[in-house]
Amino acid sequence: MAQRLGEVMKQLYLSEVKYYCEFISETYKLIKHDVVPKHYKSPNPLCLVMEDLSVSGFKMVDRRKLLDFDHCKLFTEASAKLHALGVAVHRSNPELIESFDTDSITVNEKFKVSMANSLLCMAAYLEDKPDYRKQFQVIIEASENDVFWTIYKNMLDDYKLKALRTLTQDDPWCTNMMFRYDNSGKPVGINILDFQCVKFNYPLLEFVMFLTTAPNMEVRENRLNDLYQIYCDSLNGNLAELGCSEKLSIEELKTEITHLSPLMLFWHCGLPMSLTESGVDMEEYLTVRYSSDSAKDSSFYKTAFTCFYFDIYFPQILDVYDKLGVYDYISEKVKEIK
């Protein structure tokens, strides 16, 4: 197992080097942009030399406080530009773009365990909350016999057939971006970081992943439609500038977001792990399969589901996804499988 994981990590490092040295270098031939750090080749094929963004005034955000609308807007626009550039480079160099489309059996095996554990821990948290009985019931039924894993895999398989595909970072979390601010403290620039997990994929998978993990409560409750429109306008505008005929309508985006409900359920059940003030036991989380009875006794639950910032956002954050119809959608999918 250690050897297999070592090969996975090597591939992740090589993917990031390829992303910058081959893909990003190609994009600079198309348009000028500054949404990722400048890079320099290293004699070590597993290393990449990056510019020091702090010199230009870029700073990390506090991941536990999540992102307000201004931060979310900057990421949405920058991500849409990278997605459009991926479409454009794919037209001229499809071999390069499609070479990123790799899956790791080792990663998938661990992902399957962690997915079930995230759902069982969330169900354990909700079991004594009568106002969230609906959410509890849907999550606990989805976690049985790997039903949710089947739903999730079917969703991913469906999106592999989409015509609109591009390179996605696949890890749009707060710690993988840095922001520059004006004198008033307003964010005015962004650089996106960490492209080790980059994939050739449907772009809305990444956009929805971002919306589920990064925005603060005000954005989730009141500004999602604004971000939907910003993403569409940015993607379509960049595609047109690059001479690409592809286009995404706001109606199509909203329909697809509903179909991506399994992605939203998984990531908001996993969000507590990112809000912790101390590290979680990843070995346990990735390898020990919890049960409904053991989830609350796990080290993972005791760390991730009891911290200060978790109490700020949960269980209210689940209300957002109830209004979006996530639990109704998952409930129907569970019935289809059972």
N, C-alpha and C positions, 0 to 999 in steps of 0.2 A: 504493500500500500504506500509506504514512504517513497519508493521509487516511482510509482505512478503519479503521486502528488508532485514529486520533483519535476517530472516531465510536464505536468500541467502548468506549474509555475514558470518553467522555462518558456512554454508556449505563450503565456500571458506577457512576459517580458518582451519576447520577440514580436508579438502583435503590436505592442505600443511603439516599439522602434519602427516597425513597418508603417504604422499609421502616420507618424510624424515624417519620417524620412522619405516615404514614397507618396502616401496620399496627400498629406498637407503640402508637400513640395509641389505636387501637381495642381492643387487648388490655387496656389500663388500665381500660376500661369494664367488663370482664368480671371480672377478679381483680387484686388487688395483687401485684406481683412486682418483683424487683430483679435480674434475671439479665442485663440489658443496661444500659449506661450511660444516665443521663438525657441528654436531647437538647433542643436549643433551635433554633428556626428561624433561618435566616440570610437576609438580603436577596439573597444570591447563590444562585441555584437549584442550583448545583453544589457548594455548601458546606453543611456541617452542623456546628453548634457542640455539642461534647460536654463533659460534666463532667470535671473532673480527678480521675480515680480514685485517684491517688497520695495525695490529701488524705485519703481514707477508708482508707488503708492497703493499697490493692491494689498488687500487684507482678507483674512479668513473671517467667516461669520461664526457666531455661536450656534452650532448645530442643534442645540437643545431648545433654542428659542424660535427656530424655524424662520421662514422668509416672509417679509411683508410684500405688498403688491409691487413696489418699485423693483425689488430684487428679482421677483418672479418674472416681471416683464423683461428685464435684461436677459435672463436665462432663456426665456421663450424665444426671443428674437435671435439670440446667438445660436441656439440649438437649431432653429428653423433654417438659419443660414448654412450651418454645417450639413444639415440634411439635404438641402438643395444642391450644395456642392458635391455631395456624394452621388446624387442623381446625375449631375453633369459629368463627373469623372467616369461614372459607369458607362456612359455613352461612348466615351473615347477609349477607355481602358477597362473593359468588363472583367478581364482576368484578375486585375489588381483588386477590384472591389469584391468580387466573388471569392477570392482567396481567404477572406476573413470569415466566411460562413462555415465555421467549424464548431462541433459540439464535443464536449468531453464526457465520456461515460462515467468517469470517476466523480466529476462535479455533479452530474445528474443524480447519481446514487445518493450523494450527501444532501443534495437539494430536496430530494423526495422525503428524507427523514426530517429535515429542518422545516419543510412546509407543513407536515403533519404536526410537528411540535408547536409551531406558531399558532395553528388553529386550536389545538387542544389547550394551550395556555390561555388564549383569549376566551375560549368557552369556560374554562375554570374560573376566570375573572368575572364572567357575566352570570354564572349560575345562580348567584344569590341576589340578583338585581331584577326585580319583577318588571321594571319599565323596559328592560332589554331582553325580554323573553323571546321575542321573534328572532333577534340576532343570535341569541344563544342556540336556539333550536336549529337554525339554518347551519351555523358553524359546526355544531356537534354532529349533525347528520352528514355534512360534507366531509368530515374528518374520518368517518367510518369506512373501513375496507379500501382505503386509498381512492375513494370516489372523487375527491377534489383533485387529486393528482391526475386522474383520467380527464376530468373537465379541463384542467389547466393545459395538459398536453394536447388535447383536441383543439383548444383555442390557438395554441402556437402553430399547430399543423395547418390550420385554416389560413393563418396569416402568412405562411410561407408561400402561398399561392397568389398573394396580392401582386398586382402589376407595379404599384408604387413601393419600391424598396430602395433602401439606401444604407449607408453606414450609420450605426447608432453607437453611442458611447456605452449604453447599457448599465450605467451606474450613476444616474443624475442626482446624487445626494449632495447635501449642503457642503460637505467637506471636500467635494471635488470641483469646487469653483472658488474663485477669488474675485473681490470687487474693489473698484476704485471709487472714491467719494469726492464730492466738491466741498467747498468751505462750510456749507450748511449741514453737511453730513448725509446728503442724498447720494445714493449710488448712481454713478454715471458711466461706469465701464465694467466689463466682466471678462475674465479669462476662464475657460472651462479646462479642467485638468483630468488626468487619469484615464487613459484609453487602453488599459490592459484587457478589458472585457469587450472591446469593440466587435460588432457583428454586422453582417449584411442582413437587414431586417426591415420590417414595416415601421416607418417612423413614429406612428402614433403609439406603439408599444412603449417607446422611451418617453414620449410626452406624458402619457397617462401615469407611467412610473414616477415621473417628476411630480405631477400633481398630487399623487397619493403620499409621497414621502416628504416633500420639502415645504409647501406653503403653510403659513400660520392659519389660525382659525378664522380670522377675518376674511382672508382670501378664499378659504374653502367655503365659507358660508355665503359670501356676497360677490366674489369677483371671478368665479370660474368661467362664466360666459365671456367676460372680457378677455381672459387669457385664451379661450378658444378662438376668438376672433383675431387676436394678435398673432397667434400661431398661423392661422390660415393666411392672413394678409402677408406675413413675413415669408412664409414658405412660397406662396404663389408669386410674390414680388421678386424674390431671389431666383426662382425658377425661370420667370420671364426674362430677367436680366441676363441669365446664363443661356438663353435660347432654348430652353426645354419646354416641351408642350404639356408636360404633366401638370395637373392642377387638383387641388383638394377643396371641395366646397364646405361651407360651414355645416350644411345639412348632413353631408357624408361624415364629417368629423363627429357630430353629435350621435349619429347612428352607431358609428364604430366604437365610440366610448362606451355605449351600453354593452356592446358585444365583448368589450374588454373588462367586464365586471369581475371575472376570475382574477385578473391581474390586480385590480383594486382591492379585492378581498385579501389576497395573499400579502400585499405590501402594507396594508394598514394593520393587519394582524402582526406583521413583523416590525412595524414602526417602533414599538416599545424598546427594542434592542438598541435603536439609534439614539434614544433619549436618555440612556443611562448615564449616571455620573461616574460610574466605575465599570470596568470591563466585565463582560459576561463570560461564562465558561463555554467557549465555542466548541471544545472537544465534546462535551456532553450534548450540546445542542445539535451538533452535526452527526453524532454517532449513536446516541442512546434514544431509542424510540419510546416516547412517553405514552401513558394511557390516560384515560379520563380520571382515574383515581390517583395517578402518580404525578400529574402535571404540576399541581400546586406545591408539591414537595421538591421539585427540581430546583437546582441552583439557578438555572436560567430564569424561571418564574420569580424566584425570590429576589433576583437582582433587577430584572427588566420591568416587572409588573408592580413594583412597590416604590419606585423612585419618585422624587419630587416632581420632575417634569412630566412623568406619566400621569400623575394625578391632575396636572393642569389640563391635559388634553383629553383624557379618557374618563368616562365612556362617551362624552359629548361628541367626540370626533366620529363615532359610529353613526350619529344622527345624520351627518352629511351624506353618508353612503346609503342610508336608508332612503333619504329623499331622492337620491340619484337612481334608486331602483336596483341597487346591487344585490340585496338579499332576495328580492323577488326573482331576479334573474337566476341566481345560483340555486334557489329552491326549485325552479322549473328544470334546471339542468340535472339536479340530483334525482328528481322524479323520472327523468328520461333514462338515466343510467340504471336506477334501481328497478 
